[in-house]
Amino acid sequence: MPKMKTNPGAKKRYSLTGSGKIKRKHAYKSHILTKKSTKRKRNLTYFGQVSKVDEKSAKLLLAMK
């Protein structure tokens, strides 16, 4: 059976934490930032976690079991 390949798009978007959870960046931080408040932009800077529902599919894209 061939090796599973990591999805290149997922490789760029997700990273693993030490405990095995998956980190992700927030959306809406790339452009049209003038109308967004400073607080909103600051909170979008921090990393979030992939929800429990999507964790299985994200791990499959990252070629994890």
N, C-alpha and C positions, 0 to 999 in steps of 0.2 A: 504494500500500500504506500502511495507517495506521501511525502511530508505535506503538512498543511501550510499554506502560505499566509502570511500576515497581509491584511488588506492595507494598501498604501495610504488610503484616505484616513483610516482609523489610526494608523501609526502616527500620523501628523496631529491628530486631534485629541487622542487619549494618552494618558500616562498612568502608571501604576503607583500606588502608595506602598509603604513598607508592609502594611497589614493585608495587602492584596485587593484593596478597593480601587476603583477606577476614577481618576481625576479628569475633569473636563473644563474647558473655558466657557465663559458666558457669551451669549450672542449679543448683538446690538452695540458693540464697542468699536466697530471699524470705521464708520463714517456717519455724517450728519450728527455731529456731537454738539453743535452750538445750541440746539433747542433742548438738550438734555441737561438736567441739573447736575451740579458738581457731585452731590451725594450719590446720585444714580450712577454716574460714570465711575466713581470710586468703588462702589459696591460691585460693579460689573468687572472690575479689575481682578478681583480675587477668584480663585479656582472654586468650582463646585464639584459635587460628586454625582456620578451617574446613578439614577434611581434604581431601586431594586428590580423594577419591572424590566428595565432595559439592560441590566447588568449582564444577563445571560447572552443576549445577542451581541453586546459589545465585546465580551470575552471570546465569543466565537470569531468575530472579525479580527481580534488580536491573536488568533490561533492558540488560544488557551483552552483547557478543558473545562 
